[in-house]
Amino acid sequence: MGHREDLLEGAKRCLLEKGYGRTTARDVVAASGTNLASIGYHYGSKDALLRQAYLALTEERGARVIVALDRGEEPEAEPYRRFRELCSLLVGTAGADRPLRRLQTEVVTRLDDDEELREAIREPGRRGRLDMAEEALGIDPEAEPEKARAAGLLLQALAAGVTVQWLADPETAPTADDLVAGLRAVMGE
């Protein structure tokens, strides 16, 4: 790896260990084995590097979720089963993903004061919700764009809510069965 890649990997480690606001350029340099000048040369600024590292972390997590979803041979599988699979994945990875979930929550709190960060996550967030709708529920964004958008919004809201509940109190945070039962109750079943 070159300095650019080393910096990105070091920044990702720092973000997960220290958080967005507490990561300094010196932390990244120490974690990457590079030098301060490399940050400016390759990324322009520490903030640009941290934005890129954050996006890389969230994209890597999204790819792991998609791979973990068992779509099987039935693209039209029973919707509650597919919803439960997604919820099981969200809840089941909460412990291992705690540093990333904590980081995502911190980033959300920074968006009012950091327009560049908000802009950086806008398009990946939009793509992510469409990917979730397609991979978790089998809704083709090309064939049914509005349905995929609406389903993706719901899934993102659910994921964010599960994250906050799990971070606040893992003992009473919802299980996959709780979420499916809640959805059934909302749907009047």
C-alpha positions, 0 to 999 in steps of 0.5 A, spaced: 500 500 500 502 507 498 501 513 503 494 514 500 491 507 502 495 507 509 492 514 511 485 511 509 486 505 513 489 509 519 483 514 519 478 508 519 481 505 525 482 512 528 474 513 527 472 507 530 477 507 536 476 515 537 470 517 534 470 523 528 470 529 533 476 526 537 481 524 531 486 528 530 491 529 524 497 526 528 492 520 530 491 518 523 499 519 522 501 515 528 495 509 526 498 509 518 505 510 519 505 516 514 507 523 515 502 530 516 504 532 509 501 526 506 494 528 508 494 534 505 498 531 499 493 526 498 486 528 501 487 536 501 485 536 509 484 532 515 477 533 514 476 531 507 480 524 509 475 523 515 469 524 510 472 519 505 474 514 511 467 514 514 464 513 507 469 507 506 467 504 513 459 505 511 460 502 504 464 496 507 458 495 512 453 496 507 456 490 502 457 486 508 449 486 510 448 485 502 452 479 502 449 476 509 442 477 507 440 470 504 435 471 498 435 464 496 432 461 490 426 465 491 426 472 489 419 473 491 419 470 498 414 471 503 415 479 506 415 477 513 421 472 512 425 477 508 424 483 513 425 478 519 432 476 516 434 483 515 432 485 522 436 479 525 442 481 521 441 488 524 440 486 531 445 480 531 451 484 529 449 490 534 455 488 538 460 487 533 458 493 529 458 497 536 464 502 534 461 503 527 454 504 530 457 509 535 460 513 529 454 513 525 450 516 531 456 521 532 456 523 525 449 525 525 450 530 530 455 533 526 451 535 520 448 541 522 455 544 523 458 541 517 455 542 510 461 538 507 460 532 511 452 532 510 454 533 502 458 527 502 453 522 505 447 525 501 448 521 495 451 514 498 445 515 503 440 515 497 444 509 494 444 505 500 436 506 501 435 503 494 440 497 495 437 495 502 430 495 498 432 491 493 437 486 497 432 486 503 425 486 500 427 484 493 424 491 490 427 493 483 429 500 484 429 501 476 422 497 475 419 500 481 423 507 483 418 510 488 416 503 492 424 502 492 425 509 495 419 508 500 421 502 503 428 504 503 426 510 507 423 505 512 428 500 512 433 506 514 429 509 519 428 502 522 436 501 522 437 508 525 432 506 531 435 499 532 442 502 533 439 508 538 436 503 542 441 498 542 446 503 544 442 506 549 440 499 553 442 493 549 438 489 554 431 492 552 433 493 545 428 490 540 430 483 537 428 481 530 422 477 533 420 484 536 420 488 530 416 483 526 411 482 531 411 490 531 410 490 524 404 485 524 401 489 529 402 496 525 399 492 519 393 490 523 394 483 524 
